[in-house]
Amino acid sequence: MTVAITGAAGAVGSVVRDVFDEGEQELFTHRVHPDLDSTVLDVTDESAFVAALSGADALLHLAWEPASEGGWTTGHGRNVRGTYNAFEAARRNGLDRLVFASTSHVVGMYNRDDPEEMESLSEELSAVVGPDDRLRPDSYYGVAKVTCEAMGSFYADRYGIDVVSLRIGWLMTEAELRETRSGPEARHRFARAMWLSPRDCRAVVEAAVRHPISTSPLIVNAISRNGDRYLTLADTIVSLDYRPRDDAVEVLTEI
């Protein structure tokens, strides 16, 4: 299997690019990285994207440029366009699977006291949220990811592509997780609920790329087995045989 990975130098890409053997992956970045054997790809260039996927079997689409949260900006539009190009390039090259990095922010308004604060959580967690629950994005970032999830549904239904959308939580090291204790309590609660450890990130991404799926599109939550979570992992465990090993509560109570 040859796996093409866009956004290979980003936060998630930097963690997962060692999941696949060097001979079975092709790394793409938006600019030159001297310390990384990657190819520069402008994901908003459809023809370049199509050419880049020649010979690939699967695409892990992580590329996403930072965009202002103040409103709908051209950055959000470019990210949606780049994801459209990803699906179209996968279709035109006959890829077996496309794994899209979505986000927990597509349902971020659940269990939220302050609707304007993305990284906060109520003290009372009244809702358990799964992939089939109503979409409630908490930001234009979340809205853009919702749009891309819908695109995945369209390409799965119309063209028969295997699509996996991973609703990724908050990827942090254990040290970064501990640092959230010094900030606002609502943000720390959010971190405890949404933490995705690097080890579990690698596991869920590898499962999303390799594991057989019985339905497409498959939309699942991608977080660690946090005792304070409210996003359910049932679908991820059953559909991808994902076995998370880390728990924010255990990390934060270690002496």
ZABA-918459 format. One record per atom (N, C-alpha, C): residue number from 1; residue in three letters; atom name; x, y, z. Coordinates in steps of 0.1 Angstrom, whole numbers, plus 5000, padded with zeros to 4 digits. Atoms other than C-alpha are relative to their C-alpha. Layout:
# ZABA-918459
  seq  type  atom    c1    c2    c3
  NUM   ALA    CA     X     Y     Z
...
This chain:
# ZABA-918459
  seq  type  atom    c1    c2    c3
    1   MET     N  5008  4988  5000
    1   MET    CA  5000  5000  5000
    1   MET     C  5009  5012  5000
    2   THR     N  4993  4987  5000
    2   THR    CA  5012  5035  4992
    2   THR     C  4990  5011  5005
    3   VAL     N  5008  4990  4994
    3   VAL    CA  4998  5062  5014
    3   VAL     C  5005  5014  4998
    4   ALA     N  4996  4986  5002
    4   ALA    CA  4999  5099  5004
    4   ALA     C  4995  5007  5012
    5   ILE     N  5003  4992  4988
    5   ILE    CA  5000  5123  5033
    5   ILE     C  5002  5014  4998
    6   THR     N  4999  4985  5001
    6   THR    CA  4992  5160  5029
    6   THR     C  5001  5006  5014
    7   GLY     N  4998  4993  4987
    7   GLY    CA  5001  5184  5057
    7   GLY     C  5010  4992  5009
    8   ALA     N  4991  5009  4992
    8   ALA    CA  5030  5160  5067
    8   ALA     C  5008  5007  5010
    9   ALA     N  4992  4992  4990
    9   ALA    CA  5048  5188  5086
    9   ALA     C  4992  5006  5011
   10   GLY     N  5009  4994  4990
   10   GLY    CA  5018  5199  5106
   10   GLY     C  5000  4992  5013
   11   ALA     N  5000  5006  4986
   11   ALA    CA  5009  5190  5142
   11   ALA     C  4997  4985  5000
   12   VAL     N  5003  5014  5001
   12   VAL    CA  4992  5157  5133
   12   VAL     C  5010  4993  4991
   13   GLY     N  4991  5007  5009
   13   GLY    CA  5014  5149  5104
   13   GLY     C  5014  4997  5006
   14   SER     N  4987  5002  4993
   14   SER    CA  5046  5153  5125
   14   SER     C  4999  4988  5009
   15   VAL     N  5001  5011  4991
   15   VAL    CA  5032  5127  5149
   15   VAL     C  4998  4987  4993
   16   VAL     N  5005  5013  5006
   16   VAL    CA  5018  5101  5125
   16   VAL     C  5009  4996  4988
   17   ARG     N  4994  5004  5013
   17   ARG    CA  5042  5101  5095
   17   ARG     C  5010  4989  5003
   18   ASP     N  4991  5012  4998
   18   ASP    CA  5064  5074  5112
   18   ASP     C  4991  4987  5002
   19   VAL     N  5009  5011  4999
   19   VAL    CA  5033  5051  5114
   19   VAL     C  5003  4990  4988
   20   PHE     N  4998  5008  5012
   20   PHE    CA  5040  5040  5078
   20   PHE     C  5014  4999  4996
   21   ASP     N  4986  5001  5004
   21   ASP    CA  5072  5026  5065
   21   ASP     C  5004  5010  4989
   22   GLU     N  4995  4990  5009
   22   GLU    CA  5093  5049  5044
   22   GLU     C  4996  4997  4985
   23   GLY     N  5003  5004  5014
   23   GLY    CA  5087  5029  5012
   23   GLY     C  4985  5000  4997
   24   GLU     N  5014  5000  5003
   24   GLU    CA  5049  5030  5016
   24   GLU     C  4993  5013  5002
   25   GLN     N  5006  4987  4999
   25   GLN    CA  5043  5067  5021
   25   GLN     C  5006  5010  4991
   26   GLU     N  4995  4988  5007
   26   GLU    CA  5046  5099  5001
   26   GLU     C  4995  5012  5008
   27   LEU     N  5003  4988  4992
   27   LEU    CA  5048  5131  5021
   27   LEU     C  4999  5013  4992
   28   PHE     N  5002  4987  5007
   28   PHE    CA  5034  5164  5009
   28   PHE     C  4999  5011  5010
   29   THR     N  5000  4988  4991
   29   THR    CA  5039  5198  5025
   29   THR     C  4997  5013  4991
   30   HIS     N  5003  4988  5008
   30   HIS    CA  5029  5233  5015
   30   HIS     C  5012  5009  4997
   31   ARG     N  4988  4993  5003
   31   ARG    CA  5065  5246  5016
   31   ARG     C  5012  4990  5002
   32   VAL     N  4988  5008  4999
   32   VAL    CA  5101  5232  5015
   32   VAL     C  5003  4998  5015
   33   HIS     N  4995  5003  4986
   33   HIS    CA  5112  5215  5048
   33   HIS     C  5014  4993  4998
   34   PRO     N  4987  5006  5002
   34   PRO    CA  5150  5209  5046
   34   PRO     C  5002  4987  5007
   35   ASP     N  4998  5012  4992
   35   ASP    CA  5148  5182  5073
   35   ASP     C  4990  4989  4997
   36   LEU     N  5011  5010  5003
   36   LEU    CA  5119  5163  5057
   36   LEU     C  5000  4997  4985
   37   ASP     N  5000  5004  5014
   37   ASP    CA  5119  5143  5025
   37   ASP     C  4985  5000  4995
   38   SER     N  5014  4998  5004
   38   SER    CA  5086  5157  5012
   38   SER     C  5000  5008  4986
   39   THR     N  5002  4992  5012
   39   THR    CA  5072  5172  4980
   39   THR     C  4991  5011  5002
   40   VAL     N  5009  4988  4998
   40   VAL    CA  5057  5207  4979
   40   VAL     C  4988  4998  4991
   41   LEU     N  5012  5001  5007
   41   LEU    CA  5021  5206  4969
   41   LEU     C  4990  5011  5005
   42   ASP     N  5010  4990  4998
   42   ASP    CA  4996  5235  4967
   42   ASP     C  4986  4993  4999
   43   VAL     N  5012  5008  5000
   43   VAL    CA  4964  5217  4977
   43   VAL     C  4988  5007  4993
   44   THR     N  5010  4993  5007
   44   THR    CA  4943  5244  4961
   44   THR     C  5001  5000  4985
   45   ASP     N  4998  5002  5014
   45   ASP    CA  4957  5235  4927
   45   ASP     C  4995  4986  4996
   46   GLU     N  5007  5012  5002
   46   GLU    CA  4934  5208  4915
   46   GLU     C  5009  4991  4991
   47   SER     N  4993  5008  5010
   47   SER    CA  4955  5196  4885
   47   SER     C  5013  4994  5007
   48   ALA     N  4988  5005  4993
   48   ALA    CA  4987  5194  4907
   48   ALA     C  4996  4989  5010
   49   PHE     N  5004  5010  4991
   49   PHE    CA  4968  5174  4933
   49   PHE     C  4997  4987  4993
   50   VAL     N  5003  5013  5007
   50   VAL    CA  4955  5149  4908
   50   VAL     C  5014  4994  4995
   51   ALA     N  4987  5005  5004
   51   ALA    CA  4991  5145  4894
   51   ALA     C  5007  4994  5012
   52   ALA     N  4992  5004  4989
   52   ALA    CA  5005  5141  4929
   52   ALA     C  4996  4986  5005
   53   LEU     N  5005  5013  4994
   53   LEU    CA  4983  5111  4938
   53   LEU     C  5001  4988  4990
   54   SER     N  4998  5011  5010
   54   SER    CA  4993  5090  4907
   54   SER     C  5008  4990  5007
   55   GLY     N  4992  5011  4994
   55   GLY    CA  5004  5056  4921
   55   GLY     C  4996  4998  5014
   56   ALA     N  5003  5002  4986
   56   ALA    CA  4989  5061  4956
   56   ALA     C  4988  4991  5001
   57   ASP     N  5012  5008  4997
   57   ASP    CA  4964  5037  4971
   57   ASP     C  4990  5006  5010
   58   ALA     N  5008  4994  4990
   58   ALA    CA  4952  5058  5000
   58   ALA     C  5005  5014  5002
   59   LEU     N  4996  4986  4997
   59   LEU    CA  4952  5095  5010
   59   LEU     C  4996  5003  5014
   60   LEU     N  5003  4995  4987
   60   LEU    CA  4955  5108  5045
   60   LEU     C  5001  5015  4999
   61   HIS     N  5001  4986  5003
   61   HIS    CA  4944  5144  5041
   61   HIS     C  5000  5008  5013
   62   LEU     N  4998  4992  4987
   62   LEU    CA  4958  5165  5070
   62   LEU     C  5002  5015  4997
   63   ALA     N  4996  4986  5004
   63   ALA    CA  4966  5198  5051
   63   ALA     C  4988  5009  5004
   64   TRP     N  5011  4991  4996
   64   TRP    CA  4947  5227  5067
   64   TRP     C  5008  5013  5004
   65   GLU     N  4993  4988  4996
   65   GLU    CA  4960  5263  5068
   65   GLU     C  4993  5007  5011
   66   PRO     N  5007  4992  4990
   66   PRO    CA  4953  5285  5098
   66   PRO     C  4992  5011  4994
   67   ALA     N  5009  4990  5005
   67   ALA    CA  4924  5308  5093
   67   ALA     C  4993  5007  5012
   68   SER     N  5006  4991  4990
   68   SER    CA  4909  5337  5113
   68   SER     C  4987  4994  5006
   69   GLU     N  5012  5003  4994
   69   GLU    CA  4882  5329  5138
   69   GLU     C  4990  5011  5001
   70   GLY     N  5009  4988  4999
   70   GLY    CA  4867  5364  5135
   70   GLY     C  4988  4999  4990
   71   GLY     N  5011  5001  5010
   71   GLY    CA  4845  5354  5105
   71   GLY     C  5004  4991  4989
   72   TRP     N  4996  5008  5011
   72   TRP    CA  4844  5335  5073
   72   TRP     C  5010  5007  4991
   73   THR     N  4990  4993  5007
   73   THR    CA  4876  5344  5056
   73   THR     C  5004  4991  4987
   74   THR     N  4995  5007  5011
   74   THR    CA  4894  5334  5024
   74   THR     C  5008  4988  5004
   75   GLY     N  4993  5012  4995
   75   GLY    CA  4915  5310  5045
   75   GLY     C  4990  4988  5001
   76   HIS     N  5010  5010  4999
   76   HIS    CA  4884  5290  5053
   76   HIS     C  4996  4994  4987
   77   GLY     N  5004  5004  5013
   77   GLY    CA  4874  5289  5017
   77   GLY     C  5011  4992  4993
   78   ARG     N  4989  5008  5006
   78   ARG    CA  4909  5277  5006
   78   ARG     C  5000  4986  5006
   79   ASN     N  5000  5013  4994
   79   ASN    CA  4907  5249  5031
   79   ASN     C  4989  4991  4994
   80   VAL     N  5011  5008  5005
   80   VAL    CA  4873  5237  5018
   80   VAL     C  5004  4997  4985
   81   ARG     N  4996  5002  5014
   81   ARG    CA  4886  5241  4982
   81   ARG     C  5011  4989  4999
   82   GLY     N  4989  5010  4999
   82   GLY    CA  4918  5221  4991
   82   GLY     C  4994  4986  5003
   83   THR     N  5006  5013  4996
   83   THR    CA  4896  5193  5006
   83   THR     C  4992  4995  4988
   84   TYR     N  5007  5004  5012
   84   TYR    CA  4874  5193  4975
   84   TYR     C  5010  4994  4990
   85   ASN     N  4989  5005  5009
   85   ASN    CA  4906  5188  4954
   85   ASN     C  5005  4987  5005
   86   ALA     N  4996  5013  4995
   86   ALA    CA  4916  5160  4977
   86   ALA     C  4991  4989  4996
   87   PHE     N  5010  5010  5004
   87   PHE    CA  4884  5141  4971
   87   PHE     C  5000  4998  4985
   88   GLU     N  5001  5001  5014
   88   GLU    CA  4884  5148  4934
   88   GLU     C  5013  4993  4995
   89   ALA     N  4987  5007  5004
   89   ALA    CA  4921  5137  4930
   89   ALA     C  4999  4985  5004
   90   ALA     N  5001  5014  4997
   90   ALA    CA  4913  5105  4949
   90   ALA     C  4991  4993  4991
   91   ARG     N  5010  5006  5010
   91   ARG    CA  4883  5098  4926
   91   ARG     C  5007  4998  4987
   92   ARG     N  4994  5001  5014
   92   ARG    CA  4903  5105  4894
   92   ARG     C  5011  4990  5000
   93   ASN     N  4989  5010  4999
   93   ASN    CA  4932  5083  4906
   93   ASN     C  4995  4986  5004
   94   GLY     N  5005  5013  4996
   94   GLY    CA  4909  5054  4917
   94   GLY     C  5005  4996  5014
   95   LEU     N  4995  5004  4987
   95   LEU    CA  4922  5055  4953
   95   LEU     C  4990  4991  5008
   96   ASP     N  5009  5008  4992
   96   ASP    CA  4908  5029  4977
   96   ASP     C  4994  5007  5012
   97   ARG     N  5005  4993  4988
   97   ARG    CA  4904  5052  5007
   97   ARG     C  5005  5014  5001
   98   LEU     N  4996  4986  4996
   98   LEU    CA  4905  5088  5018
   98   LEU     C  4997  5002  5015
   99   VAL     N  5002  4997  4986
   99   VAL    CA  4910  5096  5055
   99   VAL     C  5001  5015  5002
  100   PHE     N  5001  4985  4999
  100   PHE    CA  4900  5132  5063
  100   PHE     C  5002  5003  5015
  101   ALA     N  4998  4995  4986
  101   ALA    CA  4912  5150  5095
  101   ALA     C  4989  5010  5003
  102   SER     N  5010  4991  4996
  102   SER    CA  4880  5165  5108
  102   SER     C  5003  5004  5014
  103   THR     N  4997  4995  4987
  103   THR    CA  4876  5179  5143
  103   THR     C  4989  4999  5010
  104   SER     N  5010  5000  4990
  104   SER    CA  4857  5177  5175
  104   SER     C  4992  5013  5001
  105   HIS     N  5007  4987  5000
  105   HIS    CA  4847  5213  5170
  105   HIS     C  4988  5000  4991
  106   VAL     N  5013  5001  5007
  106   VAL    CA  4820  5202  5146
  106   VAL     C  4988  4998  5009
  107   VAL     N  5011  5002  4990
  107   VAL    CA  4800  5193  5177
  107   VAL     C  5004  5008  5013
  108   GLY     N  4994  4993  4988
  108   GLY    CA  4817  5219  5200
  108   GLY     C  4991  5008  5009
  109   MET     N  5009  4992  4992
  109   MET    CA  4786  5236  5212
  109   MET     C  4993  4992  5011
  110   TYR     N  5005  5009  4990
  110   TYR    CA  4776  5206  5233
  110   TYR     C  5008  5003  5013
  111   ASN     N  4994  4998  4987
  111   ASN    CA  4783  5210  5271
  111   ASN     C  5009  5012  5001
  112   ARG     N  4992  4987  5001
  112   ARG    CA  4794  5246  5266
  112   ARG     C  4992  5011  5007
  113   ASP     N  5006  4989  4994
  113   ASP    CA  4786  5275  5289
  113   ASP     C  5002  5013  4992
  114   ASP     N  4996  4988  5007
  114   ASP    CA  4804  5302  5269
  114   ASP     C  5000  4996  4985
  115   PRO     N  5000  5004  5014
  115   PRO    CA  4794  5299  5232
  115   PRO     C  5011  5006  4992
  116   GLU     N  4989  4993  5007
  116   GLU    CA  4823  5322  5222
  116   GLU     C  5013  4995  5003
  117   GLU     N  4987  5006  4996
  117   GLU    CA  4851  5302  5238
  117   GLU     C  5001  4986  4996
  118   MET     N  4999  5014  5005
  118   MET    CA  4861  5272  5218
  118   MET     C  5006  4990  5009
  119   GLU     N  4994  5010  4991
  119   GLU    CA  4883  5256  5244
  119   GLU     C  4995  5002  5014
  120   SER     N  5006  4999  4986
  120   SER    CA  4860  5256  5274
  120   SER     C  4989  4989  5001
  121   LEU     N  5010  5011  4998
  121   LEU    CA  4836  5231  5289
  121   LEU     C  4993  5003  5013
  122   SER     N  5009  4999  4988
  122   SER    CA  4807  5232  5314
  122   SER     C  5005  4991  5011
  123   GLU     N  4997  5009  4989
  123   GLU    CA  4811  5218  5348
  123   GLU     C  4991  4988  5000
  124   GLU     N  5010  5011  5002
  124   GLU    CA  4780  5197  5342
  124   GLU     C  5001  4995  4986
  125   LEU     N  4999  5006  5013
  125   LEU    CA  4785  5174  5312
  125   LEU     C  4987  4992  4998
  126   SER     N  5014  5007  5000
  126   SER    CA  4748  5166  5304
  126   SER     C  4999  4992  4987
  127   ALA     N  5002  5007  5013
  127   ALA    CA  4753  5153  5268
  127   ALA     C  5012  4991  4997
  128   VAL     N  4990  5010  5006
  128   VAL    CA  4771  5122  5255
  128   VAL     C  4998  5001  4985
  129   VAL     N  5001  4997  5014
  129   VAL    CA  4779  5129  5219
  129   VAL     C  5007  4990  4991
  130   GLY     N  4995  5010  5010
  130   GLY    CA  4783  5104  5191
  130   GLY     C  5000  5005  4986
  131   PRO     N  5000  4995  5014
  131   PRO    CA  4788  5107  5153
  131   PRO     C  4987  5002  4994
  132   ASP     N  5013  4998  5005
  132   ASP    CA  4751  5105  5147
  132   ASP     C  4992  5011  5006
  133   ASP     N  5007  4989  4994
  133   ASP    CA  4742  5134  5169
  133   ASP     C  5000  5012  4991
  134   ARG     N  5001  4988  5008
  134   ARG    CA  4732  5168  5155
  134   ARG     C  5013  5008  5000
  135   LEU     N  4988  4992  5001
  135   LEU    CA  4761  5188  5142
  135   LEU     C  4998  5014  5007
  136   ARG     N  5001  4987  4993
  136   ARG    CA  4767  5219  5164
  136   ARG     C  5014  5006  5000
  137   PRO     N  4987  4994  5001
  137   PRO    CA  4799  5236  5152
  137   PRO     C  5001  5012  5009
  138   ASP     N  4998  4989  4991
  138   ASP    CA  4814  5261  5176
  138   ASP     C  5008  5012  4995
  139   SER     N  4991  4990  5006
  139   SER    CA  4834  5283  5152
  139   SER     C  4999  4998  4984
  140   TYR     N  4999  5001  5014
  140   TYR    CA  4839  5290  5115
  140   TYR     C  5009  4989  4996
  141   TYR     N  4991  5011  5002
  141   TYR    CA  4867  5265  5117
  141   TYR     C  4991  4987  5000
  142   GLY     N  5009  5012  4999
  142   GLY    CA  4841  5239  5128
  142   GLY     C  4990  4999  4988
  143   VAL     N  5009  5000  5011
  143   VAL    CA  4817  5250  5100
  143   VAL     C  5007  4995  4987
  144   ALA     N  4993  5005  5011
  144   ALA    CA  4844  5245  5074
  144   ALA     C  5003  4985  5000
  145   LYS     N  4998  5015  4999
  145   LYS    CA  4851  5210  5087
  145   LYS     C  4987  4993  4998
  146   VAL     N  5013  5006  5003
  146   VAL    CA  4814  5202  5086
  146   VAL     C  4998  5000  4985
  147   THR     N  5001  5000  5014
  147   THR    CA  4814  5212  5050
  147   THR     C  5008  4989  4993
  148   CYS     N  4992  5010  5005
  148   CYS    CA  4842  5189  5043
  148   CYS     C  4995  4986  5003
  149   GLU     N  5006  5013  4997
  149   GLU    CA  4825  5160  5061
  149   GLU     C  4989  4997  4991
  150   ALA     N  5011  5001  5009
  150   ALA    CA  4795  5166  5039
  150   ALA     C  5005  4996  4986
  151   MET     N  4994  5004  5012
  151   MET    CA  4818  5164  5009
  151   MET     C  5004  4986  5000
  152   GLY     N  4996  5014  4999
  152   GLY    CA  4831  5131  5021
  152   GLY     C  4987  4991  4998
  153   SER     N  5012  5008  5002
  153   SER    CA  4795  5118  5023
  153   SER     C  4996  5000  4985
  154   PHE     N  5003  4999  5015
  154   PHE    CA  4789  5130  4987
  154   PHE     C  5008  4990  4992
  155   TYR     N  4990  5009  5008
  155   TYR    CA  4820  5112  4973
  155   TYR     C  4998  4986  5004
  156   ALA     N  5003  5014  4996
  156   ALA    CA  4812  5081  4993
  156   ALA     C  4988  4994  4993
  157   ASP     N  5013  5004  5005
  157   ASP    CA  4776  5079  4981
  157   ASP     C  5001  5000  4984
  158   ARG     N  5000  4999  5014
  158   ARG    CA  4782  5090  4945
  158   ARG     C  5010  4992  4993
  159   TYR     N  4989  5006  5007
  159   TYR    CA  4815  5075  4937
  159   TYR     C  5006  4987  5006
  160   GLY     N  4996  5013  4994
  160   GLY    CA  4819  5046  4961
  160   GLY     C  5014  5000  5007
  161   ILE     N  4987  4999  4993
  161   ILE    CA  4851  5059  4978
  161   ILE     C  4998  4996  5014
  162   ASP     N  4999  5003  4986
  162   ASP    CA  4859  5045  5012
  162   ASP     C  5005  5013  5007
  163   VAL     N  4996  4987  4994
  163   VAL    CA  4859  5077  5033
  163   VAL     C  4999  4998  5016
  164   VAL     N  5000  5000  4986
  164   VAL    CA  4868  5079  5070
  164   VAL     C  5003  5015  5005
  165   SER     N  4998  4987  4994
  165   SER    CA  4864  5112  5088
  165   SER     C  5003  4999  5015
  166   LEU     N  4996  5001  4986
  166   LEU    CA  4883  5114  5121
  166   LEU     C  4998  5013  5007
  167   ARG     N  5003  4987  4993
  167   ARG    CA  4869  5140  5145
  167   ARG     C  5011  5000  5012
  168   ILE     N  4988  5000  4991
  168   ILE    CA  4903  5147  5162
  168   ILE     C  4998  5009  5011
  169   GLY     N  5001  4992  4988
  169   GLY    CA  4904  5160  5197
  169   GLY     C  5012  5009  5001
  170   TRP     N  4989  4991  4997
  170   TRP    CA  4932  5180  5213
  170   TRP     C  5013  4992  5001
  171   LEU     N  4988  5007  5000
  171   LEU    CA  4965  5165  5204
  171   LEU     C  5011  5007  5008
  172   MET     N  4989  4994  4991
  172   MET    CA  4991  5172  5231
  172   MET     C  5008  4989  5006
  173   THR     N  4991  5009  4992
  173   THR    CA  5020  5156  5249
  173   THR     C  4994  5000  5014
  174   GLU     N  5003  5001  4986
  174   GLU    CA  5016  5146  5285
  174   GLU     C  5004  5013  5007
  175   ALA     N  4995  4988  4994
  175   ALA    CA  5036  5177  5295
  175   ALA     C  4991  5012  4997
  176   GLU     N  5010  4989  5004
  176   GLU    CA  5013  5200  5275
  176   GLU     C  4987  4999  5007
  177   LEU     N  5012  5002  4993
  177   LEU    CA  4983  5184  5291
  177   LEU     C  5001  5005  5014
  178   ARG     N  4999  4995  4986
  178   ARG    CA  4996  5191  5326
  178   ARG     C  5001  5015  5000
  179   GLU     N  4999  4985  5000
  179   GLU    CA  5003  5227  5316
  179   GLU     C  4986  5007  5000
  180   THR     N  5013  4994  5000
  180   THR    CA  4966  5233  5311
  180   THR     C  4994  5002  5014
  181   ARG     N  5005  4998  4986
  181   ARG    CA  4961  5231  5349
  181   ARG     C  5003  5014  5004
  182   SER     N  4997  4986  4995
  182   SER    CA  4976  5266  5352
  182   SER     C  4991  5010  4993
  183   GLY     N  5009  4991  5007
  183   GLY    CA  4949  5281  5329
  183   GLY     C  4986  5000  5006
  184   PRO     N  5013  5001  4996
  184   PRO    CA  4912  5286  5333
  184   PRO     C  4994  4986  5002
  185   GLU     N  5005  5013  4996
  185   GLU    CA  4893  5257  5349
  185   GLU     C  4992  4994  4988
  186   ALA     N  5009  5005  5011
  186   ALA    CA  4868  5255  5320
  186   ALA     C  5009  4994  4988
  187   ARG     N  4990  5005  5011
  187   ARG    CA  4898  5251  5295
  187   ARG     C  5006  4987  5004
  188   HIS     N  4994  5012  4995
  188   HIS    CA  4914  5225  5317
  188   HIS     C  4990  4988  4999
  189   ARG     N  5010  5011  5002
  189   ARG    CA  4881  5205  5317
  189   ARG     C  5000  4996  4986
  190   PHE     N  5000  5003  5014
  190   PHE    CA  4881  5207  5280
  190   PHE     C  5012  4992  4996
  191   ALA     N  4988  5008  5003
  191   ALA    CA  4916  5194  5278
  191   ALA     C  4999  4986  5005
  192   ARG     N  5002  5013  4994
  192   ARG    CA  4908  5165  5301
  192   ARG     C  4990  4991  4991
  193   ALA     N  5010  5007  5008
  193   ALA    CA  4878  5156  5279
  193   ALA     C  5005  4996  4986
  194   MET     N  4997  5001  5014
  194   MET    CA  4894  5161  5245
  194   MET     C  5014  4995  4997
  195   TRP     N  4986  5004  5002
  195   TRP    CA  4930  5149  5250
  195   TRP     C  5001  4988  4990
  196   LEU     N  4995  5011  5009
  196   LEU    CA  4945  5128  5222
  196   LEU     C  5015  4999  5002
  197   SER     N  4985  5001  4998
  197   SER    CA  4979  5115  5231
  197   SER     C  5007  4996  4987
  198   PRO     N  4993  5004  5012
  198   PRO    CA  5005  5111  5204
  198   PRO     C  5000  4985  4997
  199   ARG     N  5001  5015  5002
  199   ARG    CA  5005  5073  5209
  199   ARG     C  4987  4996  4995
  200   ASP     N  5013  5003  5005
  200   ASP    CA  4968  5071  5205
  200   ASP     C  4997  5006  4987
  201   CYS     N  5001  4994  5013
  201   CYS    CA  4969  5095  5176
  201   CYS     C  5005  4991  4989
  202   ARG     N  4994  5009  5010
  202   ARG    CA  4992  5072  5157
  202   ARG     C  4991  4987  4998
  203   ALA     N  5008  5012  5001
  203   ALA    CA  4970  5042  5165
  203   ALA     C  4987  5002  4993
  204   VAL     N  5013  4998  5006
  204   VAL    CA  4937  5057  5154
  204   VAL     C  5002  5004  4985
  205   VAL     N  4998  4997  5014
  205   VAL    CA  4952  5071  5122
  205   VAL     C  5004  4988  4992
  206   GLU     N  4996  5012  5007
  206   GLU    CA  4968  5038  5113
  206   GLU     C  4988  4991  4998
  207   ALA     N  5012  5007  5002
  207   ALA    CA  4935  5021  5119
  207   ALA     C  4991  5005  4990
  208   ALA     N  5009  4994  5010
  208   ALA    CA  4916  5046  5098
  208   ALA     C  5005  4997  4986
  209   VAL     N  4994  5002  5013
  209   VAL    CA  4940  5040  5069
  209   VAL     C  4999  4985  4996
  210   ARG     N  4998  5014  5004
  210   ARG    CA  4944  5002  5071
  210   ARG     C  4988  4991  5003
  211   HIS     N  5011  5010  4995
  211   HIS    CA  4913  4986  5089
  211   HIS     C  4989  5000  4990
  212   PRO     N  5012  5001  5009
  212   PRO    CA  4885  4973  5067
  212   PRO     C  4988  5007  5006
  213   ILE     N  5012  4993  4995
  213   ILE    CA  4853  4993  5070
  213   ILE     C  4988  4994  4993
  214   SER     N  5012  5006  5006
  214   SER    CA  4817  4980  5064
  214   SER     C  4991  5011  4995
  215   THR     N  5008  4990  5004
  215   THR    CA  4802  5014  5058
  215   THR     C  5008  5013  4996
  216   SER     N  4993  4988  5005
  216   SER    CA  4812  5046  5040
  216   SER     C  4990  5011  4997
  217   PRO     N  4989  4995  4992
  217   PRO    CA  4814  5074  5050
  217   PRO     C  4999  4995  5014
  218   LEU     N  4999  5003  4986
  218   LEU    CA  4826  5064  5084
  218   LEU     C  5005  5012  5008
  219   ILE     N  4996  4988  4992
  219   ILE    CA  4827  5093  5109
  219   ILE     C  5001  4995  5015
  220   VAL     N  4997  5005  4986
  220   VAL    CA  4843  5086  5143
  220   VAL     C  5007  5010  5008
  221   ASN     N  4992  4991  4991
  221   ASN    CA  4857  5104  5173
  221   ASN     C  5014  4994  5002
  222   ALA     N  4986  5004  4998
  222   ALA    CA  4894  5103  5178
  222   ALA     C  5006  5008  5012
  223   ILE     N  4994  4995  4987
  223   ILE    CA  4904  5110  5214
  223   ILE     C  5006  4988  5007
  224   SER     N  4995  5011  4991
  224   SER    CA  4921  5090  5241
  224   SER     C  4989  4995  5009
  225   ARG     N  5011  5006  4992
  225   ARG    CA  4902  5069  5266
  225   ARG     C  4998  5008  5013
  226   ASN     N  5001  4991  4989
  226   ASN    CA  4898  5099  5289
  226   ASN     C  4987  4997  5009
  227   GLY     N  5011  5003  4991
  227   GLY    CA  4877  5092  5320
  227   GLY     C  4990  5012  5000
  228   ASP     N  5009  4988  5000
  228   ASP    CA  4862  5128  5316
  228   ASP     C  4995  5003  4987
  229   ARG     N  5005  4997  5013
  229   ARG    CA  4853  5124  5280
  229   ARG     C  4985  5000  4999
  230   TYR     N  5014  5001  5003
  230   TYR    CA  4818  5130  5266
  230   TYR     C  4998  4996  4986
  231   LEU     N  5001  5005  5014
  231   LEU    CA  4825  5121  5230
  231   LEU     C  5002  4985  5001
  232   THR     N  4999  5015  4999
  232   THR    CA  4818  5084  5227
  232   THR     C  5010  4994  4990
  233   LEU     N  4991  5007  5008
  233   LEU    CA  4844  5061  5214
  233   LEU     C  4995  4986  4995
  234   ALA     N  5005  5013  5003
  234   ALA    CA  4821  5032  5208
  234   ALA     C  5001  4997  4985
  235   ASP     N  5000  5002  5014
  235   ASP    CA  4819  5036  5170
  235   ASP     C  5015  4998  4995
  236   THR     N  4986  5001  5003
  236   THR    CA  4857  5041  5168
  236   THR     C  5005  4986  5003
  237   ILE     N  4996  5013  4996
  237   ILE    CA  4863  5009  5187
  237   ILE     C  4995  4989  4992
  238   VAL     N  5007  5010  5007
  238   VAL    CA  4838  4988  5169
  238   VAL     C  5004  5000  4985
  239   SER     N  4998  4999  5014
  239   SER    CA  4844  5001  5134
  239   SER     C  5015  4999  4996
  240   LEU     N  4986  4999  5004
  240   LEU    CA  4882  5005  5134
  240   LEU     C  5009  4991  5009
  241   ASP     N  4993  5008  4990
  241   ASP    CA  4892  4981  5163
  241   ASP     C  5011  5009  5007
  242   TYR     N  4991  4991  4994
  242   TYR    CA  4908  5012  5179
  242   TYR     C  5000  4997  5015
  243   ARG     N  4998  5003  4986
  243   ARG    CA  4922  5005  5214
  243   ARG     C  5008  5011  5007
  244   PRO     N  4992  4989  4994
  244   PRO    CA  4932  5038  5231
  244   PRO     C  5006  4995  5013
  245   ARG     N  4992  5005  4988
  245   ARG    CA  4958  5033  5258
  245   ARG     C  5002  5011  5011
  246   ASP     N  4996  4989  4991
  246   ASP    CA  4961  5067  5274
  246   ASP     C  4987  5007  5006
  247   ASP     N  5012  4994  4994
  247   ASP    CA  4937  5086  5298
  247   ASP     C  5005  5013  5007
  248   ALA     N  4995  4987  4994
  248   ALA    CA  4941  5123  5308
  248   ALA     C  4999  5000  5015
  249   VAL     N  5002  5000  4985
  249   VAL    CA  4928  5116  5343
  249   VAL     C  5012  4993  5006
  250   GLU     N  4989  5008  4994
  250   GLU    CA  4955  5090  5349
  250   GLU     C  5013  5008  4999
  251   VAL     N  4988  4992  5002
  251   VAL    CA  4982  5113  5335
  251   VAL     C  5001  5011  5011
  252   LEU     N  5000  4989  4991
  252   LEU    CA  4971  5142  5357
  252   LEU     C  5000  4996  5015
  253   THR     N  5000  5005  4986
  253   THR    CA  4969  5121  5389
  253   THR     C  5013  4993  5003
  254   GLU     N  4988  5007  4997
  254   GLU    CA  5003  5106  5385
  254   GLU     C  5009  5009  5009
  255   ILE     N  4991  4993  4990
  255   ILE    CA  5028  5116  5413
  255   ILE     C  5014  5000  4994
